[in-house]
Amino acid sequence: MSTCDFCTMPNARWLYVPQDRARVALMSDDGVVVPLPNDGRWRACDLCSDLVDTDDMERLIARAFTTMRILGVLLPDGGPDLEHMAMVVMANFATVLAGRPTKQPL
Ligand SMILES: [Zn+2]
């Protein structure tokens, strides 16, 4: 099974392939932007795929944080630290849509 690139759960079933690869990049915690190592291809599970297709960034980020906590990743409980992290995650997720991706089954 492939890992979902959004929520990190091991049940990805879809692949988003960007049409505009040059515009796809990742932003790190300290704001450094680097090109994606995987040509901007994002794998998604059914749930995340629904949220991507409906452009529901808020729930997509909430889901990612929830599953990260389940998997033992230490996250801030709230406040500016969590807000900053949400912005970084949102910027990274937004690269999926910026590349005008096509969606295909894995
Ligand atoms: Zn997912």
Residues whose N, C-alpha, C, O or C-beta is under 5 A from the ligand:
A	BS01	ZN	C4 F6 C7 A44 C45 C48
